[in-house]
Amino acid sequence: MSAIASRIDQRLERLHTLYPKLIDLRLERLERLLAALGHPERRLPPTIHVAGTNGKGSTCAFIRAIAEAAGLRTHVYISPHLVRFNERIRLAGTLVSDDALDAALAEVERVNAAAPITVFEAITAAAFVLFAATPADLAVIEVGLGGKFDATNVIPPPRAAAITAISLDHREFLGDTDTIIAHEKSGIIKPGTHAITGRQRPDVFAVIQATAQSLGVPLAASGRDWTIEPAQAGLRYTDRHGRLTLPEPALHGAHQRDNAGIAIAALRHSGIAIPDAAYAEGMRSVEWPARMQRLGAPLLDALPPGSTLWLDGAHNPGGAEAIAEALADFPDPTHLIIGMKQAKDCAEFLRIVAPHAASIQAIAEPGQHLALPVEQIIAASGGIATAGPTLDAALRQLAADTVPKRVLICGSLYLAGVILARQALVAG
């Protein structure tokens, strides 16, 4: 680790000590800090704000890929990171450097003057400081948690407020029903913006529609105002602006079509000029790690020749449904290796994916943040799962009969980060 990277870690550790005694979702702390910083959130380029339970990151990746294919300098703020903290902030198309990140965090730390603040609020402030100081044509901002009271929601009305699939997650903060969570997520809709939503359950859609109507905001909804569907050459997208003929996206899974459609709708309704060719190029060039990502050597080498190894960070019931849909499309059975984070609905996740699995092994990798013990994963499966208990051991068990297999590792973005870090270190 470089000296600058070490200094960044030390700054983040100090910020952790300032965590408010009351765990809540509110904006006053960050608003105070941003005012002291000269309101960088008011000096952003045209912005697209993205909320939802599943698909936020993929939708941001599609927006960025399309915008950059059109030659637009694009800022991106996402969370969490998988391997390197710098993944969270992209400045005009390039990941933030250690020097720039350290300088921004130092300014935030200095101005905050040891007042209570959450780490996410401080990181968000640093991102806005960097975005305001770096010329760009577009900013893509992903909500961290919820929407209405998320730290990112201090921004002025964005050009477009996009809401991806909503399901149960983070219930300790957001509520116990889909509709309560939908109220929170739809809080990013503000007067003067355009609202976009993908496929939603009827009760969830009703909440989003009511929010938009109450604010006088036009809502572009999947299946009503825009469609994206398979066509002979790939995909066909249609809305009031016309029709686009597109290739299948580089991100695997039928659920990614909806995320691609949300991204396209957000850009087309935002008034940002994008040539038709850039939409097609964005579909081909989009990248988003740990979303049905196909892994190669060295981890693949542990399996028999002819095998395939996949990685997905899905970790909640909505993500499990997307995995189940993808597994149903595979022609052959898939063996699952699952590691989950504590406090996630492990039983529901497994209930959804188990019918599509040839086998399930439970693992907990060293370094996996708040990993759920293997024994608890097995219990949540009703005894269907067996103990890996680590990735290496699970792969060895699958390789024992020398028969080629399709294998998917899933259940946690933190597990995905550990695996991607290891893959990079061994490969590099």
Residue pairs with C-beta under 8 A, 6 or more apart in sequence:
1 9
2 98
4 98
4 99
4 102
5 98
7 102
8 85
8 98
8 101
8 102
8 105
11 102
11 105
11 106
11 109
12 85
12 105
12 119
14 109
15 105
15 109
15 117
15 119
15 122
16 119
18 112
18 114
18 115
18 116
18 117
19 116
19 117
19 118
19 119
20 29
20 116
20 117
20 118
21 116
25 145
25 146
25 149
25 150
25 173
26 149
27 149
27 151
27 153
27 154
29 115
29 116
29 117
29 118
29 121
30 117
30 121
30 124
30 125
30 151
30 154
31 154
32 115
33 108
33 111
33 112
33 115
33 117
33 121
33 122
33 125
34 40
34 41
34 125
34 128
34 154
36 111
36 112
37 107
37 108
37 111
37 125
37 128
37 129
40 125
40 128
40 129
40 131
40 132
40 133
41 128
41 132
41 154
41 155
41 156
42 156
43 131
43 132
44 75
44 128
44 131
44 132
44 139
44 155
45 75
45 131
45 135
45 136
45 137
45 138
45 139
46 137
46 138
46 139
46 158
46 159
46 270
46 272
47 138
47 139
47 140
47 141
47 155
47 158
47 159
48 63
48 138
48 139
48 140
48 141
48 158
48 159
48 160
48 161
48 162
48 266
48 267
48 270
49 141
49 143
49 152
49 153
49 155
49 158
49 160
49 161
49 162
49 188
50 56
50 59
50 60
50 63
50 140
50 141
50 142
50 143
50 162
50 163
50 164
50 266
51 143
51 146
51 147
51 150
51 161
51 162
51 163
51 164
51 185
51 186
51 187
51 188
52 59
52 143
52 162
52 163
52 164
52 165
52 166
52 185
52 198
53 164
53 165
53 166
53 167
53 168
53 169
53 181
53 185
53 316
53 318
54 164
54 165
54 167
54 255
54 314
54 316
54 318
54 319
54 322
55 164
55 165
55 198
55 255
55 258
55 259
55 262
56 78
56 142
56 143
56 164
57 78
57 142
57 288
57 291
58 251
58 256
58 259
58 288
58 291
59 162
59 164
59 259
59 262
59 263
59 266
60 76
60 78
60 140
60 142
60 263
61 251
61 286
61 287
61 288
62 249
62 251
62 259
62 260
62 262
62 263
62 264
62 282
62 283
62 286
63 74
63 138
63 140
63 263
63 266
63 267
64 74
64 76
64 90
64 140
65 281
65 282
65 283
65 285
65 286
65 287
66 263
66 264
66 267
66 274
66 278
66 279
66 281
66 282
66 283
67 74
67 137
67 138
67 140
67 267
67 272
67 274
67 278
67 282
68 74
68 93
68 282
69 277
69 278
69 279
69 281
69 282
69 285
70 273
70 274
70 275
70 278
71 278
72 136
72 137
72 138
72 272
72 274
73 92
73 93
73 135
73 136
73 137
73 138
74 90
74 92
74 93
74 136
74 137
74 138
74 139
74 140
75 89
75 90
75 91
75 92
75 130
75 131
75 134
75 136
75 138
75 139
75 140
76 89
76 90
76 139
76 140
76 141
76 142
77 88
77 89
77 90
77 124
77 127
77 131
77 139
77 140
77 141
77 142
77 152
78 87
78 88
78 142
79 88
79 120
79 123
79 142
79 144
80 88
80 413
80 414
80 417
81 87
81 88
81 417
82 289
82 290
82 313
82 413
82 416
82 417
82 420
82 421
83 417
83 420
83 421
83 424
84 95
85 101
86 95
86 96
86 97
86 98
86 101
87 95
88 123
88 127
89 95
89 96
89 101
89 126
89 127
89 130
90 96
91 100
91 130
91 131
91 134
91 136
92 134
92 135
92 136
96 104
96 130
100 130
101 126
101 130
104 126
104 127
104 129
104 130
105 122
105 123
105 126
107 126
107 129
108 122
108 125
108 126
108 129
109 122
112 122
112 125
118 151
120 144
120 145
120 151
121 151
124 144
124 151
124 152
124 154
128 155
131 139
137 272
138 272
141 152
141 155
141 158
142 152
143 150
143 152
143 153
143 185
143 188
144 150
144 151
144 152
145 170
145 173
145 174
146 170
146 173
146 174
146 181
146 184
146 185
146 187
147 153
147 163
147 184
147 185
147 186
147 187
147 188
148 183
148 184
148 185
148 186
148 187
148 188
149 184
149 187
150 187
150 188
153 187
153 188
156 190
157 190
157 191
157 192
157 193
158 188
158 190
158 193
159 193
159 194
159 270
159 271
159 272
160 193
160 194
160 195
160 196
160 266
160 267
160 269
160 270
161 188
161 189
161 190
161 193
161 194
161 195
161 196
161 217
162 195
162 196
162 197
162 262
162 263
162 265
162 266
163 185
163 186
163 188
163 189
163 195
163 196
163 197
163 198
163 200
163 208
163 262
164 198
164 258
164 259
164 262
165 198
165 199
165 200
165 255
165 258
165 318
166 178
166 181
166 182
166 185
166 200
166 201
166 204
166 318
167 178
167 181
167 316
167 317
167 318
167 321
168 176
168 177
168 178
168 181
168 316
168 317
168 318
168 345
169 181
169 315
169 316
169 317
169 318
171 181
172 343
174 180
174 181
174 184
175 181
175 183
175 184
178 201
178 203
178 204
179 203
179 204
179 206
179 207
182 200
182 203
182 204
182 207
182 208
183 207
183 211
185 208
186 195
186 207
186 208
186 211
186 212
187 211
189 195
189 208
189 211
189 212
189 215
189 217
190 215
190 217
191 215
191 216
191 217
192 217
193 217
194 217
194 218
194 220
194 266
194 269
194 270
195 208
195 211
195 212
195 217
195 218
195 219
195 220
196 219
196 220
196 262
196 265
196 266
196 269
197 205
197 208
197 219
197 220
197 221
197 222
197 262
198 222
198 258
198 259
198 261
198 262
199 222
199 223
199 258
200 208
200 222
205 221
208 219
209 219
209 221
211 217
212 218
212 219
213 219
218 269
219 225
220 226
220 239
220 265
220 269
222 228
222 258
222 261
222 262
222 265
225 239
225 240
225 265
226 237
226 238
226 239
226 261
226 264
226 265
227 236
227 237
227 238
227 239
227 261
228 235
228 236
228 237
228 238
228 257
228 258
228 260
228 261
228 264
229 235
229 236
229 257
230 236
230 257
231 245
233 245
233 247
234 245
234 246
234 247
234 248
234 283
235 245
235 246
235 247
235 248
235 249
235 257
235 260
235 283
236 243
236 244
236 245
236 246
237 243
237 244
237 246
237 260
237 261
237 264
237 279
238 244
239 265
239 268
241 268
244 264
244 276
244 279
244 280
245 280
246 260
246 279
246 280
246 283
247 280
247 283
247 284
248 283
249 256
249 257
249 260
249 283
249 284
249 286
250 283
250 284
250 285
250 286
250 287
251 259
251 260
251 286
251 288
251 291
251 292
252 291
252 292
252 294
252 326
253 291
253 292
253 322
253 325
253 326
253 329
254 325
254 326
254 329
255 322
255 325
255 326
256 291
256 292
260 283
260 286
263 282
264 279
267 274
268 274
289 416
289 420
290 311
290 312
290 313
290 413
290 416
290 417
290 420
291 312
291 313
292 310
292 311
292 312
292 326
293 310
293 311
293 312
294 308
294 309
294 310
295 309
295 310
295 311
295 419
295 423
296 309
297 427
298 423
298 426
298 427
299 309
299 391
299 395
299 419
299 422
299 423
299 426
300 307
300 308
300 309
302 392
302 395
302 396
302 399
303 309
303 395
303 398
303 399
303 404
303 405
303 407
304 399
304 402
304 403
304 404
304 405
305 404
306 404
307 404
307 405
307 406
307 407
308 405
308 406
308 407
309 407
309 408
309 409
310 406
310 407
310 408
310 409
311 408
311 409
311 410
311 416
311 419
311 420
312 319
312 323
312 408
312 409
312 410
312 416
313 319
313 410
313 412
313 413
313 415
313 416
314 320
314 322
314 323
314 410
314 411
315 340
315 341
315 344
315 349
315 410
315 411
315 412
315 413
316 344
316 345
316 349
317 345
317 348
317 349
317 352
319 349
320 348
320 349
320 350
320 352
320 353
321 352
323 352
323 353
323 356
323 408
323 410
324 352
324 353
324 355
324 356
327 334
327 353
327 356
327 357
327 408
328 356
330 406
332 406
333 357
333 358
333 406
334 356
334 357
334 358
334 406
334 407
334 408
335 357
335 358
335 359
335 360
335 361
335 398
335 405
335 406
335 407
335 408
336 353
336 357
336 359
336 360
336 361
336 407
336 408
336 409
336 410
337 360
337 361
337 363
337 388
337 391
337 394
337 395
337 407
337 408
337 409
337 410
338 349
338 350
338 353
338 360
338 361
338 362
338 363
338 377
338 385
338 409
338 410
338 411
339 362
339 363
339 364
339 365
339 368
339 371
339 372
339 377
339 409
339 411
339 412
339 415
340 346
340 349
340 371
340 372
340 377
340 411
340 412
340 415
341 368
341 369
341 370
341 371
341 372
341 412
341 414
341 415
342 370
342 371
342 372
343 370
344 372
344 412
346 372
346 376
346 377
346 380
347 380
347 381
349 411
350 360
350 377
350 380
350 381
350 382
350 384
350 385
353 360
353 410
354 360
354 381
354 384
358 405
359 386
359 398
360 381
360 384
360 385
360 386
361 385
361 386
361 387
361 388
361 394
361 397
361 398
362 374
362 377
362 378
362 381
362 385
362 386
362 387
362 388
362 389
363 374
363 388
363 389
363 390
363 391
363 393
363 394
363 415
364 371
364 372
364 373
364 374
364 389
364 390
365 371
365 390
365 391
365 415
365 418
365 419
366 390
366 418
367 418
368 412
368 414
368 415
368 418
369 414
370 414
371 412
371 414
371 415
374 387
374 388
374 389
375 387
377 385
378 385
378 386
378 387
388 394
388 397
391 409
391 419
395 407
398 405
398 407
409 415
409 416
409 419
